[in-house]
Amino acid sequence: MQVWNRKELIEESEVGAGAIRFAYGNAFGRFLAKAILCRKFVSNLYAAWQRSGLSKRKVEKFKAQYGISTEDCTMQDFPNFNAFFTRQRKDYVNLTAENELPAIADSKLTALPISAGCRFHIKGVPYTAEELLEDKALAQEYRGGLCLIFRLSPDDYHRYVYPDAGTQEPCRHIKGVLHTVNPIAADMKVYRRNARTVQRLHTARFGDVLQMEVGALLVGRIVNHEEGAAQFSKLQEKGYFAYGGSTVILLLKQDVVRIDEDILTHSVQGIETKVRLGERIGVRA
């Protein structure tokens, strides 16, 4: 698939693309995904294997296949694949000025407007903010704003941070069937069906921001370090995902942030932008 790396368009291989195309690219695969694979007990069984020593051999093979370095991480030797997948960096590098918005995860980013009709498109599929949040009044607050979708693939670093300093309200959990967040599954409206968490952040420079973590196929566990009311600083780690592809979404109110033009231009074309945690993606309006 084509991805913009902020210098040029590159072709990037998708981890597990063959299995995903089978599960979502034909009628039999979709039946299996809906009837069996998306059930939480399947995710739990797979997660148990990833936490066992039996998965240790997978680590070096995976690192070599996707060119992943762990030199900047707190661990170098991993007892199982989940320990590698949830690895932690020694430091997060902030490449932004005080009034600039950073990427909150290593990911592929899409920036979409939340239209006056509260509909926006993710890979060509229309969604409403109300469907995503399951809260009509809350969705109304973000009409005319921006939806930032940070899609993490299995080869990405799977920890995410806060976009600014501020305080948060208690976390709200929305139950759902776990489906892949890969674009090939877009016709199944996977974001609306996935388990997710929503938290309102009162930030110092970008107003009230909604941060949402979305679970995916084989990711039954979203781990937020603090789910109650709390203070946080810019780029403080908010949480991490267990194994699989995952997504973090930021909803920003109207006229709060100007997203960088290269990201907006490629988002309109349906092309994601590859970003690294801590790099600038926009500036306060």
Backbone as JSON, one array per atom type, in Angstrom:
{
  "sequence": "MQVWNRKELIEESEVGAGAIRFAYGNAFGRFLAKAILCRKFVSNLYAAWQRSGLSKRKVEKFKAQYGISTEDCTMQDFPNFNAFFTRQRKDYVNLTAENELPAIADSKLTALPISAGCRFHIKGVPYTAEELLEDKALAQEYRGGLCLIFRLSPDDYHRYVYPDAGTQEPCRHIKGVLHTVNPIAADMKVYRRNARTVQRLHTARFGDVLQMEVGALLVGRIVNHEEGAAQFSKLQEKGYFAYGGSTVILLLKQDVVRIDEDILTHSVQGIETKVRLGERIGVRA",
  "N": [[0.84, -1.19, 0.0], [0.37, 2.33, -0.6], [2.07, 4.9, 1.13], [2.56, 8.09, 2.59], [5.59, 9.42, 3.58], [6.3, 11.88, 4.49], [8.2, 12.89, 2.92], [8.23, 11.54, 0.51], [6.17, 9.39, -1.56], [5.82, 6.07, -0.59], [6.0, 2.49, -0.97], [4.59, 0.29, 1.24], [4.72, -2.75, 2.95], [2.05, -4.74, 4.26], [1.54, -6.06, 7.45], [0.53, -9.34, 7.96], [-1.22, -9.31, 5.81], [-2.21, -11.24, 4.0], [-3.76, -13.03, 5.57], [-5.69, -11.25, 6.49], [-6.94, -10.46, 4.12], [-8.1, -12.87, 3.41], [-9.92, -13.18, 5.53], [-11.62, -11.0, 5.19], [-12.03, -10.59, 2.52], [-13.64, -12.32, 1.06], [-16.74, -14.19, 0.89], [-16.85, -16.53, 2.53], [-14.68, -16.14, 4.25], [-15.5, -13.77, 5.53], [-17.71, -14.74, 6.87], [-16.49, -16.49, 8.73], [-14.96, -14.62, 10.15], [-16.94, -13.03, 11.31], [-18.48, -14.92, 12.73], [-16.71, -16.39, 14.32], [-13.85, -15.57, 14.52], [-13.89, -12.92, 15.43], [-14.73, -13.03, 18.01], [-14.4, -12.57, 21.53], [-13.23, -14.59, 23.1], [-11.58, -15.93, 21.34], [-9.63, -14.02, 20.78], [-8.59, -13.86, 23.38], [-7.46, -16.44, 23.72], [-5.49, -16.43, 21.74], [-3.97, -14.29, 22.65], [-3.01, -15.37, 25.03], [-1.23, -17.29, 24.08], [0.64, -15.57, 22.88], [1.72, -14.45, 25.15], [3.11, -16.5, 26.24], [6.13, -18.52, 26.65], [6.45, -19.93, 24.34], [6.17, -18.31, 22.18], [8.49, -16.87, 21.93], [10.49, -17.32, 19.99], [9.47, -16.1, 17.79], [10.06, -13.43, 17.93], [12.7, -12.46, 17.04], [12.58, -13.18, 14.37], [10.45, -11.65, 13.47], [11.41, -9.05, 13.93], [13.57, -8.99, 12.13], [12.27, -9.36, 9.69], [10.72, -7.04, 9.38], [12.45, -4.98, 9.8], [12.91, -3.86, 12.39], [14.22, -2.03, 15.05], [15.37, -2.28, 18.41], [16.99, -0.77, 19.94], [16.57, 1.64, 21.24], [14.96, 1.0, 23.33], [13.77, -0.06, 26.63], [14.23, -2.71, 27.18], [16.1, -5.44, 25.82], [16.14, -8.14, 25.49], [13.54, -10.38, 25.09], [11.05, -12.2, 26.76], [8.8, -13.29, 25.57], [6.51, -12.9, 22.77], [4.57, -10.95, 23.27], [5.77, -9.33, 25.2], [7.74, -8.15, 23.66], [6.09, -6.82, 21.81], [4.77, -4.94, 23.39], [6.83, -3.33, 24.13], [8.85, -0.74, 25.66], [9.98, 2.56, 25.13], [13.05, 4.2, 26.06], [13.04, 6.97, 26.25], [10.75, 9.53, 25.2], [10.92, 11.49, 22.36], [10.43, 14.85, 22.01], [9.55, 16.73, 19.37], [8.32, 19.08, 18.93], [7.21, 22.52, 19.16], [5.9, 24.63, 21.81], [3.25, 25.34, 21.13], [2.56, 23.53, 19.2], [1.07, 20.61, 17.73], [1.67, 17.26, 18.54], [2.35, 14.03, 16.98], [0.7, 11.29, 18.42], [1.37, 8.67, 18.49], [3.47, 6.14, 17.01], [2.57, 5.6, 13.78], [0.12, 5.36, 11.08], [-1.28, 8.12, 9.75], [-4.4, 9.73, 9.28], [-6.19, 12.63, 8.5], [-9.3, 13.99, 8.91], [-12.14, 16.01, 8.07], [-14.85, 16.8, 10.28], [-17.85, 17.01, 9.17], [-20.51, 19.45, 8.62], [-22.78, 17.95, 8.68], [-22.06, 16.05, 10.4], [-20.82, 13.8, 9.36], [-18.14, 11.78, 8.38], [-15.46, 10.35, 6.47], [-13.86, 7.22, 6.47], [-11.54, 5.58, 4.81], [-13.28, 5.65, 2.63], [-15.73, 4.92, 3.66], [-18.7, 6.08, 5.11], [-19.12, 7.59, 8.3], [-20.73, 8.63, 11.31], [-20.11, 11.04, 13.86], [-21.68, 10.63, 16.04], [-22.3, 7.87, 15.92], [-19.79, 6.8, 16.34], [-19.11, 7.7, 18.91], [-21.33, 7.06, 20.38], [-22.97, 8.94, 21.59], [-24.95, 11.52, 21.3], [-25.11, 14.26, 22.07], [-22.47, 14.82, 22.8], [-21.18, 14.38, 20.37], [-22.16, 16.5, 18.88], [-20.7, 18.65, 19.86], [-18.32, 18.56, 18.5], [-18.77, 19.09, 15.89], [-17.82, 20.32, 12.77], [-15.18, 20.23, 13.4], [-12.09, 18.35, 13.61], [-11.14, 15.01, 12.8], [-8.7, 12.9, 13.77], [-7.01, 10.12, 12.78], [-5.06, 7.65, 13.96], [-3.54, 5.0, 12.81], [-2.3, 2.03, 13.91], [-0.17, -0.45, 12.88], [0.78, -3.97, 13.18], [3.62, -3.94, 13.19], [4.31, -1.53, 14.28], [5.36, 0.62, 17.01], [3.7, 0.16, 20.02], [2.69, 1.91, 21.99], [1.02, 4.78, 23.31], [0.5, 8.35, 23.69], [-0.3, 11.4, 25.56], [-1.58, 14.34, 23.9], [-1.0, 16.89, 24.82], [-0.45, 18.99, 27.73], [-2.6, 18.76, 30.61], [-5.83, 18.01, 32.08], [-7.86, 15.11, 32.75], [-11.09, 13.56, 32.24], [-13.0, 10.86, 33.76], [-12.62, 7.64, 32.19], [-14.61, 6.25, 29.57], [-16.08, 3.22, 28.63], [-16.85, 1.49, 25.67], [-18.53, -1.21, 24.58], [-17.94, -3.77, 22.13], [-17.86, -5.82, 19.11], [-14.84, -7.39, 18.26], [-13.0, -6.4, 15.53], [-10.72, -6.32, 12.74], [-8.73, -3.35, 12.2], [-7.75, -2.85, 9.76], [-7.71, -1.29, 6.54], [-8.96, -2.89, 4.52], [-11.16, -4.02, 5.63], [-13.08, -2.11, 5.67], [-15.67, -2.02, 4.57], [-17.21, -3.31, 6.4], [-17.72, -1.59, 8.42], [-15.88, -1.36, 10.61], [-14.81, 0.31, 12.66], [-16.99, 1.27, 14.09], [-17.96, -1.01, 15.21], [-16.06, -1.98, 16.88], [-14.59, -2.66, 20.13], [-14.0, 0.02, 22.36], [-12.46, 2.84, 24.02], [-13.23, 5.98, 25.5], [-12.16, 9.23, 26.27], [-12.41, 12.42, 27.69], [-10.25, 15.07, 27.31], [-9.04, 17.87, 28.94], [-7.21, 20.15, 27.63], [-4.23, 22.24, 27.73], [-3.59, 23.84, 25.51], [-5.12, 23.13, 23.3], [-7.79, 23.05, 23.83], [-10.83, 21.24, 24.66], [-10.29, 17.96, 24.05], [-11.14, 14.88, 22.54], [-10.01, 11.7, 23.19], [-9.71, 8.57, 21.83], [-9.34, 5.11, 22.13], [-9.11, 2.27, 20.11], [-9.94, -1.08, 19.93], [-8.87, -4.1, 18.21], [-9.05, -6.93, 15.91], [-7.75, -9.71, 17.55], [-6.77, -8.05, 19.48], [-7.75, -7.74, 22.41], [-7.38, -6.17, 24.55], [-7.07, -3.04, 25.83], [-4.92, -0.95, 27.38], [-5.02, 1.52, 29.58], [-3.17, 3.68, 31.59], [-4.22, 5.34, 33.56], [-7.47, 5.61, 34.36], [-9.27, 7.17, 35.66], [-10.16, 10.51, 36.85], [-7.52, 12.77, 36.32], [-4.28, 14.45, 36.23], [-2.05, 15.31, 33.52], [0.93, 15.4, 31.49], [2.4, 16.84, 28.51], [3.08, 14.49, 26.02], [3.27, 12.52, 27.92], [3.05, 9.09, 28.73], [0.08, 7.51, 27.89], [-1.03, 4.97, 27.58], [-1.13, 1.52, 26.35], [-1.4, -1.0, 23.73], [-2.25, -4.48, 23.63], [-1.24, -7.4, 21.67], [-1.58, -6.97, 18.1], [-3.19, -5.13, 15.39], [-4.05, -1.73, 15.88], [-5.86, 1.29, 16.81], [-5.79, 4.8, 17.43], [-7.8, 7.58, 18.07], [-8.22, 11.06, 17.7], [-10.45, 13.62, 18.45], [-10.98, 16.88, 17.55], [-12.01, 20.2, 18.29], [-13.7, 22.76, 16.32], [-11.69, 25.06, 14.49], [-9.43, 25.0, 16.15], [-6.97, 23.72, 15.74], [-4.51, 23.8, 13.17], [-3.85, 21.51, 10.88], [-0.89, 20.14, 9.43], [-0.17, 20.9, 6.02], [0.7, 18.92, 4.19], [-0.2, 16.54, 5.29], [-2.98, 16.9, 5.28], [-3.45, 17.17, 2.51], [-2.75, 14.62, 1.48], [-4.48, 13.02, 2.94], [-6.98, 13.7, 1.89], [-6.73, 12.43, -0.52], [-6.93, 9.85, 0.23], [-4.65, 8.7, 1.22], [-2.51, 7.57, 3.69], [-0.4, 9.13, 6.19], [2.82, 8.49, 7.28], [3.85, 8.66, 10.56], [5.86, 9.55, 13.43], [5.89, 9.08, 16.91], [5.74, 12.05, 18.74], [6.57, 13.82, 16.74], [5.87, 16.84, 14.89], [2.55, 17.52, 13.81], [0.75, 19.48, 13.43], [-0.44, 22.84, 14.27], [-1.46, 25.16, 16.79], [-4.39, 26.95, 16.07]],
  "CA": [[0.0, 0.0, 0.0], [1.11, 3.57, -0.65], [2.08, 5.71, 2.35], [3.38, 9.29, 2.52], [6.51, 9.45, 4.72], [6.55, 13.3, 4.66], [9.19, 13.25, 1.91], [7.84, 10.92, -0.75], [5.27, 8.25, -1.46], [6.54, 4.8, -0.56], [5.2, 1.28, -0.86], [4.86, -0.37, 2.52], [4.02, -4.03, 3.07], [1.14, -4.84, 5.39], [1.74, -7.25, 8.26], [-0.65, -10.2, 8.01], [-2.15, -8.92, 4.76], [-2.84, -12.41, 3.42], [-4.8, -13.52, 6.47], [-6.76, -10.25, 6.55], [-7.7, -10.53, 2.87], [-8.94, -14.06, 3.48], [-11.0, -12.98, 6.49], [-12.55, -9.94, 4.81], [-12.1, -10.41, 1.07], [-14.57, -13.23, 0.41], [-17.92, -14.47, 1.71], [-16.54, -17.52, 3.56], [-13.81, -15.5, 5.23], [-16.3, -12.84, 6.32], [-18.53, -15.55, 7.78], [-15.63, -16.93, 9.82], [-14.6, -13.45, 10.95], [-18.11, -12.6, 12.08], [-19.01, -15.97, 13.6], [-15.71, -17.0, 15.21], [-12.59, -14.87, 14.76], [-14.05, -11.64, 16.11], [-15.2, -13.25, 19.37], [-13.37, -12.21, 22.5], [-12.51, -15.76, 23.61], [-10.53, -16.23, 20.37], [-8.57, -13.06, 21.07], [-7.98, -14.24, 24.66], [-6.63, -17.62, 23.5], [-4.31, -16.01, 20.97], [-3.16, -13.45, 23.54], [-2.34, -16.26, 25.98], [-0.08, -17.86, 23.38], [1.63, -14.51, 22.71], [2.37, -14.2, 26.45], [3.85, -17.69, 26.65], [7.49, -18.66, 26.15], [6.41, -20.57, 23.03], [6.2, -17.28, 21.14], [9.76, -16.14, 21.99], [11.24, -17.46, 18.73], [8.85, -15.23, 16.79], [10.53, -12.05, 18.09], [13.82, -12.13, 16.16], [12.11, -13.33, 13.0], [9.59, -10.49, 13.18], [12.29, -7.88, 13.86], [14.35, -9.05, 10.89], [11.36, -9.24, 8.54], [10.19, -5.69, 9.22], [13.51, -4.0, 10.05], [12.61, -3.18, 13.65], [15.31, -1.92, 16.01], [14.94, -2.07, 19.8], [18.12, -0.14, 20.63], [16.11, 2.75, 22.09], [13.96, 0.47, 24.27], [14.25, -0.38, 27.97], [14.6, -4.12, 27.16], [16.68, -5.95, 24.59], [15.81, -9.56, 25.42], [12.12, -10.46, 25.39], [10.69, -13.58, 27.1], [7.72, -13.74, 24.71], [6.22, -11.91, 21.75], [3.8, -9.83, 23.83], [6.73, -8.44, 25.85], [8.32, -7.37, 22.57], [5.06, -5.98, 21.21], [4.45, -3.85, 24.32], [8.11, -2.75, 24.55], [8.77, 0.67, 26.05], [11.17, 3.34, 24.82], [13.71, 4.84, 27.2], [12.57, 8.36, 26.27], [10.0, 10.03, 24.05], [11.56, 12.7, 21.86], [9.48, 15.88, 21.63], [10.07, 17.53, 18.26], [7.36, 20.16, 18.72], [7.22, 23.71, 20.01], [4.85, 24.62, 22.83], [1.91, 25.47, 20.54], [2.42, 22.58, 18.1], [0.43, 19.34, 18.06], [2.52, 16.14, 18.16], [1.79, 12.7, 16.76], [0.6, 10.62, 19.72], [1.81, 7.28, 18.36], [4.03, 5.71, 15.74], [1.33, 5.16, 13.13], [-0.24, 5.92, 9.79], [-2.25, 9.13, 10.15], [-5.36, 10.34, 8.36], [-6.89, 13.77, 9.11], [-10.56, 14.16, 8.19], [-13.06, 16.99, 8.67], [-16.16, 16.38, 10.76], [-18.65, 17.95, 8.4], [-21.69, 20.03, 9.27], [-23.72, 16.85, 8.86], [-21.44, 15.1, 11.33], [-20.39, 12.57, 8.69], [-16.79, 11.8, 7.83], [-15.17, 9.1, 5.76], [-12.65, 6.45, 6.77], [-11.33, 4.68, 3.69], [-14.44, 5.65, 1.75], [-16.96, 4.51, 4.36], [-19.21, 7.18, 5.93], [-19.43, 7.39, 9.71], [-21.11, 9.84, 12.04], [-19.49, 11.17, 15.16], [-22.61, 10.05, 17.01], [-22.11, 6.43, 15.9], [-18.48, 6.49, 16.91], [-19.09, 8.04, 20.33], [-22.57, 6.63, 21.02], [-23.37, 10.07, 22.44], [-25.36, 12.55, 20.35], [-24.76, 15.59, 22.56], [-21.01, 14.96, 22.72], [-20.83, 14.48, 18.96], [-22.5, 17.85, 18.43], [-19.65, 19.59, 20.26], [-17.16, 18.47, 17.61], [-19.19, 19.39, 14.53], [-16.95, 21.31, 12.14], [-13.81, 20.03, 13.84], [-11.24, 17.4, 12.9], [-10.95, 13.65, 13.3], [-7.36, 12.41, 13.46], [-7.01, 8.66, 12.94], [-3.7, 7.11, 14.03], [-3.69, 3.55, 12.65], [-1.09, 1.3, 14.28], [-0.09, -1.81, 12.36], [1.52, -4.8, 14.13], [5.05, -3.65, 13.26], [4.51, -0.24, 14.94], [5.52, 0.72, 18.47], [2.29, 0.15, 20.4], [2.33, 2.77, 23.13], [0.49, 6.07, 22.86], [0.73, 9.39, 24.68], [-1.2, 12.54, 25.56], [-1.13, 15.35, 22.93], [-0.7, 18.17, 25.46], [-0.65, 18.97, 29.17], [-3.98, 19.06, 30.99], [-6.52, 17.1, 33.01], [-8.79, 14.23, 32.05], [-12.27, 13.05, 32.91], [-12.97, 9.4, 33.8], [-12.71, 6.93, 30.92], [-15.86, 5.55, 29.28], [-15.86, 2.03, 27.8], [-17.92, 1.12, 24.74], [-18.33, -2.6, 24.19], [-18.16, -4.05, 20.71], [-17.23, -6.99, 18.54], [-13.49, -7.03, 17.84], [-12.66, -6.62, 14.13], [-9.49, -5.67, 12.32], [-8.83, -1.95, 11.77], [-7.15, -2.75, 8.45], [-8.65, -0.68, 5.59], [-9.69, -3.85, 3.69], [-12.4, -4.36, 6.32], [-13.87, -0.89, 5.81], [-17.07, -2.19, 4.21], [-17.92, -3.88, 7.54], [-17.81, -0.54, 9.42], [-15.2, -1.96, 11.76], [-14.58, 1.22, 13.78], [-18.19, 1.38, 14.88], [-18.23, -2.29, 15.87], [-14.96, -2.38, 17.76], [-14.52, -2.19, 21.51], [-13.21, 1.24, 22.4], [-12.53, 3.68, 25.21], [-13.31, 7.4, 25.18], [-11.81, 10.08, 27.41], [-12.33, 13.85, 27.38], [-9.05, 15.71, 27.84], [-9.05, 19.34, 29.0], [-5.8, 20.43, 27.37], [-3.8, 23.62, 27.95], [-3.45, 24.62, 24.27], [-6.01, 22.71, 22.22], [-9.16, 22.96, 24.32], [-11.32, 19.91, 25.02], [-9.98, 16.96, 23.02], [-11.57, 13.51, 22.85], [-9.06, 10.68, 22.76], [-10.38, 7.27, 21.79], [-8.53, 3.95, 21.77], [-9.97, 1.29, 19.44], [-9.4, -2.43, 19.89], [-8.96, -4.72, 16.89], [-8.96, -8.38, 15.91], [-6.62, -10.21, 18.33], [-6.4, -7.08, 20.5], [-8.87, -7.61, 23.3], [-6.97, -5.45, 25.73], [-6.58, -1.68, 25.76], [-4.42, -0.69, 28.73], [-4.77, 2.92, 29.94], [-2.55, 3.69, 32.91], [-5.08, 6.04, 34.5], [-8.79, 5.72, 33.75], [-10.05, 8.14, 36.41], [-9.75, 11.91, 36.7], [-6.08, 12.88, 36.59], [-3.49, 15.42, 35.48], [-1.05, 14.69, 32.66], [1.82, 16.33, 30.79], [2.55, 16.59, 27.08], [3.83, 13.28, 25.66], [3.23, 11.5, 28.98], [2.44, 7.88, 28.2], [-1.31, 7.28, 28.3], [-1.3, 3.53, 27.66], [-0.6, 0.68, 25.27], [-2.24, -2.09, 23.24], [-1.69, -5.82, 23.5], [-0.89, -7.74, 20.3], [-2.45, -6.8, 16.95], [-3.31, -3.78, 14.84], [-4.88, -0.92, 16.77], [-6.07, 2.66, 16.35], [-6.12, 5.86, 18.38], [-8.48, 8.67, 17.38], [-8.4, 12.33, 18.39], [-11.45, 14.54, 17.92], [-10.62, 18.26, 17.91], [-13.1, 21.13, 18.0], [-13.52, 23.62, 15.17], [-10.78, 26.2, 14.54], [-8.49, 24.86, 17.26], [-5.66, 23.28, 15.23], [-4.25, 23.74, 11.74], [-3.04, 20.34, 10.58], [0.08, 20.41, 8.38], [-0.79, 20.81, 4.7], [1.0, 17.66, 3.49], [-1.07, 15.51, 5.85], [-4.34, 17.15, 4.77], [-3.48, 16.9, 1.07], [-2.75, 13.18, 1.24], [-5.69, 12.45, 3.54], [-8.05, 13.89, 0.91], [-6.52, 11.43, -1.57], [-7.04, 8.52, 0.81], [-3.31, 8.2, 1.5], [-2.1, 7.81, 5.07], [0.93, 9.7, 6.41], [3.57, 7.77, 8.31], [4.35, 9.61, 11.55], [6.51, 8.98, 14.6], [5.48, 9.7, 18.16], [6.48, 13.24, 19.12], [6.83, 14.76, 15.64], [4.82, 17.81, 14.64], [1.55, 17.25, 12.77], [-0.11, 20.65, 13.29], [-0.14, 23.96, 15.16], [-2.66, 25.8, 17.31], [-4.92, 27.97, 15.14]],
  "C": [[0.88, 1.24, 0.0], [0.95, 4.37, 0.63], [2.98, 6.92, 2.11], [4.27, 9.35, 3.76], [7.01, 10.87, 5.02], [7.71, 13.79, 3.78], [8.78, 12.76, 0.53], [6.83, 9.81, -0.49], [6.08, 6.97, -1.51], [5.53, 3.65, -0.53], [5.57, 0.57, 0.43], [4.04, -1.65, 2.62], [3.16, -4.04, 4.32], [1.38, -6.15, 6.13], [0.45, -8.05, 8.3], [-1.66, -9.91, 6.92], [-2.89, -10.11, 4.18], [-3.99, -12.93, 4.27], [-5.98, -12.55, 6.52], [-7.59, -10.3, 5.28], [-8.59, -11.77, 2.84], [-10.16, -13.81, 4.37], [-12.03, -11.97, 6.03], [-12.75, -9.8, 3.31], [-13.01, -11.37, 0.35], [-15.67, -13.62, 1.4], [-17.62, -15.46, 2.84], [-15.68, -16.92, 4.66], [-14.58, -14.54, 6.12], [-17.19, -13.58, 7.3], [-17.7, -16.01, 8.98], [-15.27, -15.77, 10.74], [-15.75, -13.05, 11.86], [-18.53, -13.63, 13.11], [-18.0, -16.43, 14.66], [-14.56, -16.05, 15.55], [-12.74, -13.59, 15.57], [-14.52, -11.8, 17.55], [-14.06, -13.07, 20.37], [-12.59, -13.42, 22.99], [-11.39, -16.17, 22.66], [-9.34, -15.3, 20.59], [-7.84, -13.43, 22.35], [-7.05, -15.43, 24.51], [-5.35, -17.25, 22.76], [-3.38, -15.17, 21.83], [-2.39, -14.3, 24.54], [-1.1, -16.9, 25.34], [1.01, -16.81, 23.21], [2.36, -14.19, 24.0], [3.21, -15.38, 26.92], [5.25, -17.72, 26.04], [7.55, -19.28, 24.77], [6.52, -19.55, 21.89], [7.53, -16.52, 21.07], [10.51, -16.18, 20.66], [10.71, -16.52, 17.64], [9.47, -13.83, 16.79], [11.61, -11.69, 17.08], [13.42, -12.22, 14.69], [11.3, -12.11, 12.57], [10.44, -9.23, 13.04], [13.06, -7.84, 12.55], [13.45, -8.8, 9.68], [10.93, -7.81, 8.29], [11.2, -4.59, 9.62], [13.31, -3.2, 11.31], [13.82, -3.2, 14.57], [14.74, -1.67, 17.4], [16.04, -1.39, 20.62], [17.69, 0.96, 21.57], [15.08, 2.31, 23.13], [14.6, 0.08, 25.6], [14.69, -1.84, 28.09], [15.2, -4.48, 25.82], [16.36, -7.43, 24.39], [14.37, -9.73, 25.91], [11.72, -11.92, 25.63], [9.58, -14.16, 26.23], [7.38, -12.61, 23.73], [5.44, -10.72, 22.3], [4.72, -8.83, 24.54], [7.43, -7.56, 24.81], [7.31, -6.38, 22.0], [4.73, -4.78, 22.08], [5.72, -3.17, 24.85], [7.97, -1.26, 24.8], [10.08, 1.37, 25.68], [11.75, 3.95, 26.09], [13.2, 6.26, 27.36], [11.72, 8.62, 25.04], [10.61, 11.36, 23.63], [10.48, 13.68, 21.39], [10.1, 16.78, 20.57], [9.18, 18.73, 17.98], [7.64, 21.34, 19.63], [5.99, 23.67, 20.91], [3.45, 24.61, 22.23], [1.67, 24.52, 19.37], [1.85, 21.26, 18.6], [1.33, 18.19, 17.62], [1.72, 14.91, 17.74], [1.79, 11.97, 18.09], [0.98, 9.16, 19.67], [2.57, 7.11, 17.06], [2.88, 5.09, 14.96], [1.24, 5.7, 11.72], [-1.43, 6.83, 10.05], [-3.12, 9.59, 8.99], [-6.07, 11.45, 9.12], [-8.12, 14.09, 8.28], [-11.44, 15.2, 8.86], [-14.33, 16.32, 9.16], [-17.14, 17.4, 10.19], [-19.84, 18.46, 9.2], [-22.75, 18.98, 9.51], [-23.18, 15.77, 9.77], [-21.07, 13.78, 10.68], [-18.95, 12.77, 8.2], [-16.49, 10.43, 7.28], [-13.84, 8.51, 6.22], [-12.52, 5.4, 5.69], [-12.61, 4.52, 2.86], [-15.75, 5.25, 2.39], [-17.45, 5.65, 5.24], [-19.52, 6.76, 7.36], [-19.94, 8.7, 10.28], [-20.36, 9.85, 13.35], [-20.37, 10.53, 16.24], [-22.47, 8.53, 17.08], [-20.81, 6.03, 16.59], [-18.48, 6.65, 18.42], [-20.26, 7.45, 21.11], [-23.06, 7.68, 22.02], [-23.67, 11.26, 21.52], [-24.91, 13.94, 20.79], [-23.26, 15.83, 22.45], [-20.56, 15.13, 21.27], [-21.09, 15.88, 18.42], [-21.4, 18.86, 18.74], [-18.5, 19.63, 19.26], [-17.53, 18.67, 16.14], [-18.33, 20.52, 13.98], [-15.49, 21.19, 12.53], [-13.06, 19.01, 13.0], [-11.21, 16.05, 13.6], [-9.58, 13.17, 12.83], [-7.3, 10.92, 13.79], [-5.57, 8.16, 12.85], [-3.81, 5.59, 13.98], [-2.34, 2.87, 12.9], [-1.17, -0.09, 13.67], [0.81, -2.63, 13.29], [3.01, -4.51, 14.24], [5.34, -2.29, 13.9], [4.78, -0.42, 16.43], [4.13, 0.98, 19.05], [1.97, 0.85, 21.72], [1.92, 4.13, 22.59], [0.51, 7.05, 24.02], [-0.38, 10.45, 24.62], [-0.68, 13.61, 24.6], [-0.68, 16.66, 23.54], [-0.82, 17.98, 26.97], [-2.11, 19.28, 29.49], [-4.52, 18.11, 32.05], [-7.52, 16.27, 32.22], [-9.99, 13.88, 32.93], [-12.19, 11.52, 32.94], [-13.23, 8.78, 32.42], [-14.07, 6.24, 30.79], [-15.57, 4.4, 28.32], [-17.09, 1.77, 26.94], [-17.64, -0.29, 24.26], [-18.58, -2.76, 22.7], [-17.54, -5.36, 20.32], [-15.87, -6.58, 18.01], [-13.27, -7.41, 16.37], [-11.36, -5.92, 13.82], [-9.74, -4.21, 11.97], [-8.15, -1.76, 10.42], [-8.16, -2.19, 7.45], [-9.46, -1.66, 4.77], [-11.03, -4.21, 4.31], [-13.36, -3.18, 6.42], [-15.34, -1.1, 5.51], [-17.88, -2.85, 5.32], [-18.08, -2.87, 8.66], [-17.14, -0.96, 10.73], [-15.0, -1.01, 12.92], [-15.81, 1.29, 14.68], [-18.46, 0.11, 15.68], [-17.17, -2.64, 16.91], [-15.15, -1.89, 19.19], [-13.62, -0.97, 21.56], [-13.39, 1.96, 23.73], [-12.51, 5.13, 24.78], [-13.01, 8.2, 26.43], [-11.75, 11.53, 26.95], [-11.11, 14.42, 28.09], [-9.24, 17.22, 27.82], [-7.6, 19.79, 28.85], [-5.49, 21.92, 27.49], [-3.86, 24.46, 26.67], [-4.44, 24.27, 23.18], [-7.45, 22.49, 22.69], [-9.54, 21.54, 24.73], [-11.13, 18.95, 23.84], [-10.54, 15.62, 23.47], [-10.51, 12.56, 22.32], [-9.72, 9.32, 22.91], [-9.38, 6.19, 21.37], [-9.48, 2.87, 21.24], [-9.27, -0.06, 19.42], [-9.61, -3.03, 18.52], [-8.91, -6.23, 17.04], [-7.66, -8.81, 16.58], [-6.06, -9.17, 19.29], [-7.6, -6.89, 21.4], [-8.58, -6.71, 24.48], [-6.39, -4.09, 25.4], [-6.17, -1.31, 27.17], [-4.14, 0.81, 28.89], [-4.24, 2.95, 31.38], [-3.44, 4.34, 33.96], [-6.43, 6.27, 33.85], [-9.69, 6.7, 34.5], [-9.61, 9.56, 36.1], [-8.28, 12.04, 37.1], [-5.47, 14.03, 35.8], [-2.49, 14.68, 34.61], [-0.22, 15.79, 32.01], [1.9, 15.95, 29.32], [3.5, 15.44, 26.84], [3.98, 12.3, 26.82], [2.53, 10.26, 28.41], [1.05, 7.68, 28.77], [-1.61, 5.8, 28.45], [-0.68, 2.78, 26.51], [-1.63, -0.37, 24.88], [-1.5, -3.41, 23.38], [-1.62, -6.15, 22.01], [-1.99, -7.47, 19.29], [-2.39, -5.4, 16.38], [-4.29, -2.99, 15.67], [-4.96, 0.5, 16.24], [-6.34, 3.58, 17.53], [-6.72, 7.01, 17.58], [-8.52, 9.89, 18.29], [-9.49, 13.12, 17.69], [-11.13, 15.92, 18.46], [-11.76, 19.19, 17.5], [-12.71, 22.08, 16.86], [-12.56, 24.77, 15.47], [-9.82, 26.18, 15.73], [-7.09, 24.57, 16.75], [-5.64, 23.39, 13.71], [-3.31, 22.55, 11.49], [-2.12, 20.66, 9.4], [-0.48, 20.05, 7.01], [-0.5, 19.48, 4.01], [0.13, 16.53, 4.0], [-2.48, 15.66, 5.32], [-4.46, 16.78, 3.3], [-3.56, 15.4, 0.79], [-3.97, 12.49, 1.86], [-6.87, 12.56, 2.58], [-7.95, 12.85, -0.2], [-6.64, 10.0, -1.05], [-5.71, 7.88, 1.11], [-2.92, 8.57, 2.93], [-0.68, 8.39, 5.12], [1.61, 8.96, 7.54], [4.18, 8.78, 9.28], [4.99, 8.85, 12.71], [6.1, 9.78, 15.82], [6.38, 10.89, 18.49], [6.78, 14.21, 18.01], [5.63, 15.67, 15.42], [3.87, 17.35, 13.55], [0.63, 18.46, 12.57], [0.29, 21.71, 14.31], [-1.46, 24.58, 15.61], [-3.1, 26.92, 16.37], [-4.93, 29.34, 15.79]]
}
